[in-house]
Amino acid sequence: MQDINLKITDRNGDTHEIVAPTDMSMNLMEVIRSFELADEGTIGVCGGMAMCASCQVYITGGAEKLVPMDAEEDAMLSEAFHVEDNSRLSCQIRISPEIDGLEVAIAPYP
């Protein structure tokens, strides 16, 4: 088992240094939910199926650590609110040793 360090800025602008496990097959959206960094019902509304963009985050550091987004994620972001060049869906970011040190900010909820 290997834990990784993440910096997550919530919607209030507070930054949280999180230690997340890599052995639980989690994605970033699930980590955000488990640490209660967003109000209940405002993140992962679709359950992590890349169908709602409520889990959108801005990658503020370590973008080179991520695998490129697939067509499904890109299509969902093309229809979402508050999209920036560094937007990603946190449900599509797997918690793995490769993303250790990733920094994100949770996008505003529509």
C-alpha positions, 0 to 999 in steps of 0.5 A: 500500500502506498499513500499519496499527498494531494492538495485540494482547495475547496469552494470556500478557498481553503486548501486541504492537504490530504493523504489518500490511499492508492489501494482502494480503487478510488477516484478523486471525486470519492476522495473529495466526498470522503473528506467532506470537502464539498457540500453533500449533493453538490459533487458526484451527482451522477455517481461518477459516471462522467455525466454531470460535471458536478465534480469538475476541478481545476488542475492547479499543479501537477497536470503532467502527472495525469493521463489525457482525458478521454472523449467522454470526459471531453464531451461532458466538459464541453457542455459544463458551466465554469469550464477552464483550460485546466478543467477535469472531471475528478471522477475520471482521475484515479488515485494512483502513485503517479499523481502524488503531489497533484493540486486541484481546486474544486470548481463552483457548483452550477 
